[in-house]
Amino acid sequence: MGESITTNIYMVRHSESPFIHGDERTRKLSKDGELDAEKVAKLMLREKIDEIVSSHFARSIQTIEAIATTRNLD
């Protein structure tokens, strides 16, 4: 019988970001959000990650940036 392949998908919601009406695409993380994003990146260090997909919103990209950087992923 063949080898089984497991695919894990991790869904991470963007970290805290202050609401600014009309600034949905460009608003960035709050200071607390930046700290939370760092915590998530540390937690994910033990996981094998081959690909990262994110929305184009600034706060979403900021949230996964450290994960992508440590793995040399776009």
VEXDREN-2710 file (C-alpha; in Angstrom, 1 decimal):
% VEXDREN-2710
k/r/px/py/pz
1/MET/0.0/0.0/0.0
2/GLY/1.2/3.5/-0.8
3/GLU/2.5/6.1/1.7
4/SER/-0.1/8.4/3.1
5/ILE/0.4/12.2/2.8
6/THR/-1.0/14.5/5.4
7/THR/-1.6/18.2/4.7
8/ASN/-2.2/20.6/7.6
9/ILE/-3.8/23.9/7.0
10/TYR/-3.3/26.6/9.7
11/MET/-5.7/29.5/9.5
12/VAL/-4.5/32.6/11.3
13/ARG/-6.7/35.7/11.7
14/HIS/-4.9/39.0/11.5
15/SER/-3.8/40.4/14.9
16/GLU/-5.3/43.4/16.5
17/SER/-5.7/46.5/14.3
18/PRO/-7.4/49.8/15.2
19/PHE/-10.5/50.4/13.2
20/ILE/-10.3/53.4/10.9
21/HIS/-13.3/53.9/8.6
22/GLY/-12.4/53.8/5.0
23/ASP/-8.9/52.5/5.7
24/GLU/-9.6/48.8/5.4
25/ARG/-6.7/47.9/3.0
26/THR/-3.9/49.9/4.5
27/ARG/-4.5/50.0/8.2
28/LYS/-1.7/48.3/10.2
29/LEU/-1.5/46.4/13.4
30/SER/-1.6/48.0/16.8
31/LYS/1.3/47.6/19.1
32/ASP/-0.5/44.7/20.8
33/GLY/-1.2/43.2/17.4
34/GLU/2.5/43.4/16.6
35/LEU/3.3/41.5/19.8
36/ASP/0.6/38.9/19.1
37/ALA/2.0/38.4/15.6
38/GLU/5.4/37.7/17.1
39/LYS/3.9/35.1/19.4
40/VAL/2.2/33.4/16.5
41/ALA/5.4/33.3/14.6
42/LYS/7.2/31.7/17.5
43/LEU/4.5/29.1/17.9
44/MET/4.7/28.2/14.2
45/LEU/8.5/27.7/14.3
46/ARG/7.9/24.0/15.2
47/GLU/5.6/23.5/12.2
48/LYS/6.6/22.6/8.7
49/ILE/5.3/25.3/6.4
50/ASP/5.7/25.1/2.7
51/GLU/3.4/27.9/1.5
52/ILE/1.7/31.0/2.9
53/VAL/-1.4/32.6/1.5
54/SER/-2.7/36.0/2.7
55/SER/-5.1/38.7/1.8
56/HIS/-3.5/41.9/0.4
57/PHE/-4.6/43.9/3.5
58/ALA/-1.6/45.4/5.4
59/ARG/-2.6/44.0/8.8
60/SER/-2.9/40.4/7.4
61/ILE/0.5/40.6/5.7
62/GLN/2.1/42.1/8.9
63/THR/0.6/39.2/10.9
64/ILE/2.3/36.5/8.8
65/GLU/5.4/38.4/7.8
66/ALA/7.7/36.9/10.4
67/ILE/6.6/33.4/9.6
68/ALA/7.3/33.9/5.9
69/THR/10.7/35.6/6.6
70/THR/12.0/32.8/8.9
71/ARG/11.2/30.3/6.1
72/ASN/12.3/32.4/3.2
73/LEU/8.8/32.4/1.7
74/ASP/7.0/35.1/-0.3
END
